[in-house]
Amino acid sequence: MTDTLIPTGADEATTDAATAASYVDRTGTRHPLPDAAAEAQVRADDRAHVFHSWSAQALIDPLPVAAGEGATFWDYQGNAYLDFSSQLVNLNLGHQHPDLVAAIQQQAGRLATIQPSMASDVRGDLARRIAEVAPGDLDKVFFTNGGADANEYAVRMARAVTGRRKVLSMYRSYHGGTATAISLTGDPRRWANEPSDGSVAHFLGPYPYRSSFHASNEAEETERALAHLEQVITLEGANTIAAIIIETVVGTNGVLVPPAGYLQGVRALADKYGIVYIADEVMVGFGRIGEWFAVNHFGVTPDLITFAKGVNSGYAPLGGVVISDRIASHFDTVAFMGGLTYSGHPLACAPGVATFEVFERDGILERVRDLGERVVGPRLRAMAERHPSVGDVRGLGLFWAIELVRDRETREPLVPFNASGADAAPMAKVAAACKQAGLWPFIHFNRMHVAPPLVISEDDLVRGLDIIDAALDVADAEIAG
């Protein structure tokens, strides 16, 4: 399997004074970067006028980014970083992919925008391609501007079809920052936004490493997690529940791969009680684990699938809901009361169509499965053997978590849940070690996630894993001290 899919040129980057303000692209051409005055202007404008999400504004110092190429981006001083978070786990085809850039340029030159109520060739083309790779009879697509509003609209559809209001979601989850989506979210970002949508109840999902059900193996975890979910359904009132929404593989909150049989059990419970099953694939759809949709890996067909991020690698805002015939047919003669000005925007759909072409031409899904099974999984398991701070590693494809602990026996996390400030310092030190060595990490609570662009070369993937391996020495020192 070739490793020349998109060379990043990262090894060409240097901090030597003569070349610090430059980078080398995939063709080997060196490009100058903006000077120090330009960087100063970026910092000044950002600090004076940009209001950042999820942040205390005076306590952050955003890194000015000057350029990106493949799996690498550069700051204004010419420092190169392997992007092991794919920005926000959306840059599946990497920075500045020529096919995606060209698709946007060509579409802008032909028809820059059209309203959603009119038919668009590129919107219809993308919807057809999505339907062709979705499981079962999920044959229609409602386009949104991102993942949060995709989940909002999926819930709205479920409520309209069932005539019920309540929605169940996991405590360990993130579904977006808008009103219902943040209520569906289980993680601490929900707390400051309550109350919002009061018709949401949470349940505990499977987490074999930290079982809430005292399970001793994955089969017990599946059985007991499903029994718990059914009990929640019963106690919340089955006839009040419109939907269950689940991240097929829990993303930011742990890269929690569901144990065998769990999602099939959720499907069975949804059928038993007339509940709509929504699969949130905003993070794991479009190749992240080596499948178009992660549910395909687990052999389960939900009623609705939500997506965003990897559908066009975040080159323009785009998300959507893939809709089963049963749900879609409800709206054949009843109007769906929802819409967005930029739904299925041509400049967002064009790189989506190009994404399908690149995936098929370059064997992206097969490549992701191969790298996950042959490179990432074995290497992370070897790190777990070598580093006493590593409690667990888990994942699929190019989506993994390294869970850090103070004690392997007690499984005490390296930092407390939702740690900040001094409490979070040990993880901050691990992140700093990665950045110093040229890798931009994805850190959440006591975990480091591995989620590079799907086009990363094998050499760069191994180099990034080497950097993580060395950075884990910092975590080892924390628990030794």
C-alpha positions as CSV (number, residue, x, y, z in Angstrom):
1,M,0.0,0.0,0.0
2,T,1.5,3.3,-1.0
3,D,2.4,6.0,1.5
4,T,2.7,8.8,-1.1
5,L,-1.0,9.7,-1.0
6,I,-0.3,13.2,0.2
7,P,3.3,13.8,1.4
8,T,3.3,16.5,4.0
9,G,6.8,17.9,3.5
10,A,6.9,18.2,7.3
11,D,10.5,16.7,7.4
12,E,11.6,19.6,5.2
13,A,10.5,22.2,7.8
14,T,13.3,23.7,9.9
15,T,13.7,26.4,12.4
16,D,17.0,27.5,11.0
17,A,17.1,31.3,10.8
18,A,17.5,31.2,7.0
19,T,14.4,29.2,6.4
20,A,12.3,29.6,9.6
21,A,9.6,31.7,7.8
22,S,8.9,29.1,5.0
23,Y,7.4,25.7,4.4
24,V,7.7,23.0,1.7
25,D,4.6,21.8,-0.1
26,R,3.8,18.4,-1.5
27,T,5.6,19.2,-4.7
28,G,8.8,20.1,-2.9
29,T,8.4,23.8,-3.5
30,R,9.4,26.1,-0.7
31,H,6.9,28.9,0.2
32,P,7.7,32.0,2.3
33,L,5.5,32.6,5.3
34,P,4.2,36.0,6.4
35,D,6.7,38.0,8.5
36,A,6.6,38.8,12.2
37,A,4.6,42.0,11.6
38,A,1.9,39.9,10.0
39,E,1.9,37.5,12.9
40,A,1.6,40.4,15.3
41,Q,-1.4,41.8,13.4
42,V,-3.1,38.4,13.5
43,R,-2.6,38.2,17.3
44,A,-3.7,41.7,17.8
45,D,-6.9,41.3,15.8
46,D,-7.7,38.0,17.4
47,R,-7.2,39.2,21.0
48,A,-9.1,42.5,20.4
49,H,-12.0,41.3,18.3
50,V,-12.5,37.5,18.2
51,F,-14.7,35.9,20.9
52,H,-13.7,32.2,21.2
53,S,-15.8,29.3,22.1
54,W,-15.6,27.3,25.3
55,S,-13.0,29.6,26.7
56,A,-12.3,32.2,29.4
57,Q,-11.3,35.0,26.9
58,A,-8.4,36.5,28.9
59,L,-6.9,33.1,29.7
60,I,-6.2,31.9,26.2
61,D,-3.4,32.5,23.7
62,P,-4.5,31.1,20.3
63,L,-1.7,29.9,18.0
64,P,-1.6,31.9,14.7
65,V,-1.5,29.4,11.9
66,A,0.1,30.5,8.6
67,A,-0.3,27.5,6.4
68,G,-1.3,23.8,6.2
69,E,-0.5,20.9,3.9
70,G,-1.6,17.3,4.3
71,A,-1.2,16.2,7.9
72,T,1.0,19.2,8.8
73,F,0.4,22.9,9.6
74,W,2.9,25.7,10.2
75,D,2.9,28.7,12.5
76,Y,4.3,32.1,11.4
77,Q,7.7,31.2,12.6
78,G,8.0,28.2,10.4
79,N,7.4,25.6,13.2
80,A,5.7,22.5,11.8
81,Y,3.2,20.5,13.7
82,L,1.8,17.1,12.8
83,D,-2.0,17.6,13.2
84,F,-2.9,14.6,15.4
85,S,-6.3,16.0,16.2
86,S,-7.3,16.7,12.5
87,Q,-8.2,20.1,13.9
88,L,-11.5,19.2,15.5
89,V,-11.5,15.6,14.1
90,N,-12.9,16.9,10.9
91,L,-9.9,17.3,8.6
92,N,-10.1,13.8,7.3
93,L,-8.5,14.5,3.9
94,G,-6.0,16.9,5.4
95,H,-5.0,20.5,4.9
96,Q,-5.3,22.0,1.4
97,H,-6.2,18.8,-0.4
98,P,-6.0,19.8,-4.1
99,D,-9.1,18.0,-5.1
100,L,-11.3,19.6,-2.5
101,V,-9.8,23.1,-3.1
102,A,-10.4,22.7,-6.8
103,A,-14.0,21.6,-6.3
104,I,-14.7,24.8,-4.3
105,Q,-13.0,27.0,-6.8
106,Q,-14.8,25.4,-9.8
107,Q,-18.2,25.6,-8.0
108,A,-17.6,29.2,-7.1
109,G,-16.9,30.0,-10.7
110,R,-20.1,28.3,-11.9
111,L,-22.8,28.8,-9.3
112,A,-21.8,30.2,-5.9
113,T,-25.1,29.8,-4.1
114,I,-28.8,28.8,-4.6
115,Q,-31.6,28.6,-2.1
116,P,-32.5,25.3,-0.5
117,S,-36.0,25.1,-2.1
118,M,-34.5,24.9,-5.6
119,A,-32.8,21.8,-7.0
120,S,-29.0,21.9,-7.2
121,D,-27.0,19.4,-9.2
122,V,-24.1,19.3,-6.7
123,R,-26.5,19.0,-3.7
124,G,-28.4,16.2,-5.3
125,D,-25.2,14.4,-6.3
126,L,-23.9,14.5,-2.8
127,A,-27.2,13.3,-1.3
128,R,-27.3,10.4,-3.7
129,R,-23.8,9.4,-2.9
130,I,-24.5,9.5,0.9
131,A,-27.6,7.5,0.5
132,E,-25.7,4.8,-1.5
133,V,-23.3,4.2,1.4
134,A,-25.8,4.5,4.2
135,P,-27.2,1.2,5.6
136,G,-30.7,-0.2,5.0
137,D,-33.3,2.2,3.6
138,L,-31.7,5.5,4.7
139,D,-32.2,7.1,1.3
140,K,-32.9,10.8,1.9
141,V,-30.7,13.5,3.2
142,F,-31.6,16.8,5.0
143,F,-28.6,19.1,4.9
144,T,-27.6,21.4,7.8
145,N,-24.7,23.7,8.5
146,G,-22.9,21.4,11.0
147,G,-23.2,18.6,13.5
148,A,-25.1,20.4,16.3
149,D,-28.0,21.5,14.0
150,A,-28.0,18.0,12.4
151,N,-28.7,16.6,15.9
152,E,-31.3,19.3,16.5
153,Y,-33.2,18.4,13.3
154,A,-32.9,14.7,13.9
155,V,-34.6,15.1,17.2
156,R,-37.2,17.4,15.7
157,M,-38.0,14.7,13.1
158,A,-38.3,12.0,15.8
159,R,-40.6,14.1,17.9
160,A,-42.8,14.9,14.9
161,V,-43.1,11.2,13.8
162,T,-43.7,9.7,17.2
163,G,-45.7,12.5,18.8
164,R,-43.5,12.1,21.9
165,R,-41.1,14.6,23.4
166,K,-38.4,13.0,25.5
167,V,-35.0,12.0,24.2
168,L,-32.4,9.7,25.9
169,S,-28.7,10.2,25.6
170,M,-25.5,9.1,27.3
171,Y,-23.8,10.9,30.1
172,R,-20.5,10.4,28.3
173,S,-21.4,12.2,25.1
174,Y,-21.2,15.4,23.1
175,H,-23.9,16.3,20.6
176,G,-23.3,20.0,20.0
177,G,-23.6,23.5,21.5
178,T,-27.1,24.6,20.5
179,A,-30.2,24.4,22.7
180,T,-31.4,20.8,22.4
181,A,-27.9,19.5,21.4
182,I,-26.3,20.8,24.5
183,S,-29.1,19.3,26.6
184,L,-28.4,16.0,24.9
185,T,-24.7,16.4,25.7
186,G,-23.7,14.5,28.8
187,D,-20.3,16.0,29.5
188,P,-19.6,19.1,31.7
189,R,-20.2,21.6,28.9
190,R,-23.9,21.0,29.5
191,W,-23.8,22.1,33.1
192,A,-23.5,25.9,32.6
193,N,-26.2,25.8,29.9
194,E,-29.0,24.2,32.0
195,P,-31.9,24.3,31.9
196,S,-32.3,24.3,28.1
197,D,-34.4,21.5,26.6
198,G,-36.0,19.9,29.7
199,S,-37.2,16.8,27.8
200,V,-33.8,15.0,27.9
201,A,-32.8,12.2,30.2
202,H,-29.3,10.6,30.4
203,F,-28.1,7.1,30.9
204,L,-24.8,5.3,31.4
205,G,-23.3,3.6,28.3
206,P,-20.8,0.8,28.2
207,Y,-17.3,1.6,29.3
208,P,-15.5,-1.7,29.9
209,Y,-12.4,-0.2,31.4
210,R,-14.4,1.7,34.0
211,S,-17.6,-0.3,34.1
212,S,-20.5,1.3,36.0
213,F,-22.1,-2.2,36.1
214,H,-19.3,-4.1,37.8
215,A,-18.8,-6.2,34.7
216,S,-15.8,-8.5,34.5
217,N,-15.8,-8.9,30.7
218,E,-17.3,-7.3,27.6
219,A,-20.2,-9.7,27.4
220,E,-21.3,-8.8,30.9
221,E,-20.8,-5.1,30.1
222,T,-23.1,-5.4,27.1
223,E,-25.8,-7.3,29.0
224,R,-25.8,-5.0,32.0
225,A,-25.6,-1.8,30.0
226,L,-28.6,-2.8,28.0
227,A,-30.5,-3.8,31.2
228,H,-29.7,-0.4,32.6
229,L,-31.0,1.3,29.5
230,E,-34.2,-0.6,29.5
231,Q,-34.7,0.3,33.1
232,V,-34.2,3.9,32.3
233,I,-36.8,3.6,29.5
234,T,-39.3,2.0,31.9
235,L,-38.8,4.6,34.6
236,E,-38.9,7.5,32.2
237,G,-42.0,6.2,30.6
238,A,-41.5,4.3,27.3
239,N,-44.6,6.0,25.7
240,T,-43.0,9.5,26.4
241,I,-39.7,8.8,24.6
242,A,-39.3,9.9,21.1
243,A,-35.7,9.0,20.5
244,I,-32.4,7.5,21.8
245,I,-29.3,9.3,20.4
246,I,-25.9,7.6,20.6
247,E,-22.5,8.4,19.2
248,T,-21.7,5.2,17.4
249,V,-18.2,5.4,18.9
250,V,-18.2,7.9,21.7
251,G,-15.8,10.6,20.6
252,T,-14.4,13.4,22.7
253,N,-15.6,11.7,25.9
254,G,-13.3,8.7,25.5
255,V,-13.2,7.0,22.1
256,L,-15.5,4.4,23.6
257,V,-15.9,1.5,21.2
258,P,-19.2,-0.3,22.0
259,P,-18.8,-3.9,23.0
260,A,-20.1,-6.6,20.7
261,G,-23.9,-6.7,20.7
262,Y,-24.5,-3.4,22.4
263,L,-25.8,-1.4,19.4
264,Q,-27.9,-4.3,18.2
265,G,-29.4,-4.4,21.7
266,V,-30.2,-0.6,21.4
267,R,-31.8,-1.3,18.1
268,A,-34.0,-4.0,19.6
269,L,-35.0,-1.8,22.5
270,A,-35.9,1.0,20.2
271,D,-38.1,-1.4,18.1
272,K,-39.7,-2.9,21.2
273,Y,-40.8,0.5,22.5
274,G,-41.4,2.4,19.3
275,I,-38.5,4.7,19.8
276,V,-36.5,6.3,17.0
277,Y,-32.8,5.3,17.1
278,I,-30.5,8.2,16.1
279,A,-26.8,7.4,15.4
280,D,-24.6,10.5,15.9
281,E,-21.8,10.1,13.4
282,V,-20.6,13.7,13.3
283,M,-17.1,12.6,14.4
284,V,-16.8,9.0,13.2
285,G,-18.6,9.2,9.9
286,F,-16.8,9.3,6.5
287,G,-13.8,7.1,7.1
288,R,-12.5,7.9,10.6
289,I,-12.7,4.2,11.6
290,G,-12.4,2.8,8.1
291,E,-16.1,2.8,7.1
292,W,-18.3,5.4,5.4
293,F,-20.5,5.2,8.5
294,A,-19.4,3.5,11.7
295,V,-22.7,1.7,12.1
296,N,-21.6,-0.3,9.1
297,H,-18.8,-1.8,11.1
298,F,-21.2,-2.9,13.8
299,G,-23.9,-4.2,11.4
300,V,-26.7,-2.1,12.8
301,T,-29.2,0.1,11.0
302,P,-30.5,3.2,12.8
303,D,-33.6,5.2,11.8
304,L,-31.5,8.4,11.4
305,I,-27.8,9.2,11.0
306,T,-26.4,12.6,11.7
307,F,-23.1,13.7,10.1
308,A,-20.8,16.7,9.5
309,K,-17.0,17.1,9.8
310,G,-15.5,14.5,7.5
311,V,-18.2,14.8,4.8
312,N,-16.1,17.5,3.3
313,S,-13.2,17.7,5.8
314,G,-14.6,21.0,7.2
315,Y,-13.6,23.0,4.1
316,A,-17.0,24.7,4.4
317,P,-19.8,24.3,7.0
318,L,-21.9,21.2,6.2
319,G,-23.8,18.6,8.1
320,G,-27.0,16.6,7.7
321,V,-29.4,13.9,8.6
322,V,-29.7,10.7,6.7
323,I,-33.3,9.6,6.9
324,S,-34.9,6.2,6.7
325,D,-38.0,5.6,4.5
326,R,-40.2,5.2,7.6
327,I,-39.3,8.6,8.9
328,A,-39.1,10.4,5.5
329,S,-42.5,9.0,4.4
330,H,-44.2,10.7,7.4
331,F,-43.5,14.0,5.7
332,D,-44.8,13.1,2.3
333,T,-48.0,14.9,2.9
334,V,-47.2,16.7,6.2
335,A,-44.8,19.6,6.0
336,F,-41.5,19.3,7.8
337,M,-41.3,22.4,9.9
338,G,-37.6,23.1,9.7
339,G,-35.1,24.7,7.4
340,L,-31.9,26.7,7.1
341,T,-30.9,29.4,4.6
342,Y,-27.6,27.6,3.8
343,S,-28.9,24.1,3.8
344,G,-26.9,22.1,1.2
345,H,-24.9,25.2,0.1
346,P,-23.2,24.5,-3.2
347,L,-19.8,25.6,-2.0
348,A,-20.0,23.1,0.9
349,C,-21.5,20.3,-1.2
350,A,-18.8,20.5,-3.9
351,P,-16.0,19.4,-1.7
352,G,-18.3,16.7,-0.3
353,V,-18.7,15.2,-3.8
354,A,-14.9,15.5,-4.3
355,T,-14.5,13.7,-1.0
356,F,-16.3,10.6,-2.3
357,E,-14.2,10.7,-5.5
358,V,-10.9,10.9,-3.5
359,F,-12.0,8.1,-1.1
360,E,-12.9,5.8,-4.0
361,R,-9.9,6.6,-6.1
362,D,-7.3,6.4,-3.3
363,G,-8.7,3.5,-1.3
364,I,-9.1,5.7,1.8
365,L,-11.3,3.3,3.8
366,E,-9.0,0.3,3.2
367,R,-6.0,2.4,4.1
368,V,-7.5,3.6,7.4
369,R,-8.3,0.0,8.4
370,D,-4.8,-1.2,7.4
371,L,-3.0,1.6,9.3
372,G,-5.2,1.1,12.4
373,E,-4.7,-2.7,12.5
374,R,-1.1,-2.8,11.4
375,V,0.5,0.4,12.8
376,V,-1.5,2.3,15.4
377,G,-3.1,-0.5,17.4
378,P,0.1,-2.6,17.9
379,R,2.2,0.5,18.7
380,L,-0.2,1.8,21.3
381,R,-0.5,-1.5,22.9
382,A,3.3,-1.6,23.1
383,M,3.3,1.8,24.7
384,A,0.8,0.5,27.3
385,E,3.2,-2.3,28.1
386,R,6.2,0.1,28.5
387,H,4.6,3.1,30.3
388,P,3.2,2.7,33.8
389,S,1.0,5.8,33.3
390,V,-1.0,4.1,30.5
391,G,-4.1,2.4,31.9
392,D,-5.9,1.6,28.7
393,V,-5.7,2.0,24.9
394,R,-8.6,1.5,22.6
395,G,-9.9,2.5,19.2
396,L,-10.5,1.6,15.6
397,G,-9.0,2.8,12.3
398,L,-7.4,6.2,12.9
399,F,-9.4,7.0,16.1
400,W,-7.8,5.9,19.4
401,A,-7.5,6.9,23.0
402,I,-4.7,6.6,25.4
403,E,-6.1,6.7,29.0
404,L,-3.5,7.9,31.6
405,V,-3.7,6.9,35.2
406,R,-1.8,7.4,38.4
407,D,-2.2,3.7,39.4
408,R,-2.9,0.8,37.1
409,E,-4.4,-1.2,40.0
410,T,-6.9,1.4,41.2
411,R,-7.2,3.1,37.8
412,E,-7.1,6.5,39.4
413,P,-7.0,9.0,36.5
414,L,-3.9,11.0,36.0
415,V,-6.0,14.2,36.5
416,P,-9.4,14.5,38.1
417,F,-12.6,14.5,36.0
418,N,-13.1,17.9,34.3
419,A,-9.8,19.2,35.8
420,S,-8.6,22.7,35.1
421,G,-5.8,25.0,36.3
422,A,-3.2,23.3,38.5
423,D,-5.3,20.1,38.7
424,A,-4.8,19.7,34.9
425,A,-1.1,20.4,34.9
426,P,0.1,16.8,34.4
427,M,-1.8,16.5,31.1
428,A,-0.7,20.1,30.1
429,K,2.9,18.9,30.5
430,V,2.3,15.9,28.3
431,A,0.7,18.2,25.7
432,A,3.6,20.6,25.9
433,A,6.1,17.9,25.3
434,C,4.2,16.9,22.1
435,K,4.1,20.4,20.8
436,Q,7.7,21.0,21.6
437,A,8.6,17.9,19.5
438,G,6.3,19.0,16.6
439,L,3.0,17.3,17.2
440,W,-0.3,19.0,18.0
441,P,-2.2,16.6,20.3
442,F,-5.8,16.1,21.2
443,I,-6.0,16.1,25.0
444,H,-9.3,15.6,26.9
445,F,-9.4,15.1,30.7
446,N,-7.0,12.2,31.4
447,R,-6.7,11.0,27.8
448,M,-4.7,11.7,24.7
449,H,-6.6,10.9,21.5
450,V,-5.0,9.8,18.3
451,A,-6.9,11.2,15.3
452,P,-4.6,12.3,12.4
453,P,-5.9,13.1,8.9
454,L,-6.7,9.9,7.0
455,V,-4.2,10.8,4.3
456,I,-1.2,10.9,6.7
457,S,1.8,9.1,5.3
458,E,2.9,6.0,7.2
459,D,6.3,7.7,7.9
460,D,4.6,10.7,9.5
461,L,2.2,8.4,11.4
462,V,5.1,6.5,12.9
463,R,6.9,9.7,13.6
464,G,3.9,11.1,15.4
465,L,3.5,7.9,17.5
466,D,7.2,8.2,18.4
467,I,6.6,11.7,19.7
468,I,3.7,10.5,21.8
469,D,5.7,7.6,23.1
470,A,8.4,10.0,24.3
471,A,5.8,12.4,25.8
472,L,4.4,9.6,27.9
473,D,7.7,9.6,29.7
474,V,6.5,12.9,31.2
475,A,3.4,11.2,32.5
476,D,5.4,8.4,33.9
477,A,7.6,11.0,35.8
478,E,4.4,12.6,37.2
479,I,3.3,9.4,38.8
480,A,6.8,8.4,39.9
481,G,7.3,11.8,41.6
